[in-house]
Amino acid sequence: AIERSCRTKAEVVARDEHEHGQRALLNLGHTFGHAIENLAGYGEWLHGEAVAAGMVMAADMSRRLGWLDKATVARIEALIEAAGLPVRPPPLGADAMLEAMGRDKKVSAGRIRLVLLRALGQARVVGDYPDESLAGTLARYQGS
């Protein structure tokens, strides 16, 4: 499975070297994850750990948008946890997370662009979402 995943990623990267299309979809969980890394202190959380927690947060936000049901979010969380990865970020503060996410390279026209799931295997780069959806996810994982 790991070999197949690496091969698939290499194919996607080769087709989209500058991250304008399909390659951007490989960033599921990264906007949340980069904020976690930044706020926790680089090296305190490994990149993969931060992205794993970020993937769960992205799944939660996808649920808030009505794209995933609770069972699918729970399945994603269980799979990540079964791999020995964290499913919740450390306590960093919702406001601090939002500020750090606003400094991400994927911000466009003042909007934080996130890779979210319309369904399992169907990721989309989204910048047009209700602010309450992101606020709700941050509140759930960071408190208010």
N, C-alpha and C positions, 0 to 999 in steps of 0.2 A: 504494500500500500504506500509506503514512504517513497519507494523508487518511482512508482507511477505518479505520485503527487509532484515529485521533483521534476519529472519529465514533462508533465502537463504545464507546470509553472514556467519551465524553460521555453516551451513552445509559445505560451502566451506572451512572455517577455520579448521573444524574438519577433513576434508579429507586431508588437506595439512598444518599440524601444523608448518612446518619449511619454508614455503613460497618458495617452489621450483617449483611448477607447477601452477595450476589454481588459487591459492590464490594470486600469484603475480599480477594477472590481476585486483585485487581489488585496485591496486595502481594507477589507472587512475588519472592523474592530480597531484599525490603526489610529483613527483620530482620537477615540477615547484612550487607546493604549499609549499614544505619545504624550497625552496630558498626564496620565498616570506616571509614566517614566520621569517626566519633567518635574512633577510635583513631589514624587517620592524620593527623588534623587537618583540620577543615573547610576546604575550598578546595584541599587537596593532591590530593584525588581528587574529581572531579565526581560528583554524585549518580548520574547514569546509569552512570558507570564502576563505582561501588561496587555498584549494584544488579545490573549485568551479572555481575560476579564472584559476587555473592550468588545469582544465578539458577543459576549452575553449581554452587555449593555446595548449593543446594536440590535440584538434580537428583541430585547425588551422594548426598545423604541419602535421597532417594526410592528410589534404587537399593539402598541399604543396608536399606531396609524391604521390598525385594522388589517394588516397584511399577514400576520401570523397569529395563530391561536395560542392559548396558554400551554397546551400540551406540546406544541412544537418548540416553544421557548424552553420548556422543562426538558425536552429531549436534547436540545443543543447544550443546555447547562450540564446535563448528566453525562453527555459524551465528553465534554471538555474536562469535567471533574474526573471521569474515569481514566483520562489520559494523564492524570496527576497534575493538572494545571489549575490555577486559581480561577474561581468564577465570580469573585467580588474583589474590587480594588480596596486598597487600604483606605482608612478615613482621611480624606484630603480636603473635603469641603466642596459643596456644589458650586459656589461662586468661583472658587479657585479653579475648579475643573473647567467651568465655562470660559473663564478668562484664558486659560492655557489652550483650550481647544480653538479659541479665536485667533491664536497665533500660528495655527497649523498652516502648512503650505497649501492645503486644499481649500482655504477660504477664498471665496470669489464674490465680488460685489458686496462685501460685508457679511456674507452668509457663510456659516460653517457648513461645508459639504460633507456628507456622511455616506458611507456605503451601507445600505440597509437591504433587508431581505423582503422581497415581495412574496416569496415562498422558498422552501429549501432548494438550493441550486439556482435561484433566480435573484441575483444581487443587482442593485441599481445604485448609481451615484445620485444622491438627492440633496438639493439645497433649498427646495421650496417645501417646507413642512411647517406646521403650527409650532410656534415657539414653546407652547405648553407641552408638546410631546417631549422635547428635549429636556425641559425643566422637570417634567415628571420622572423621566429616567434618572436624571441626576439626583433628584430628591430621593428616589428609591435606593440608590446605591451610595449616596453620600449624606443623606439627611438634608434638611432644608437650611 
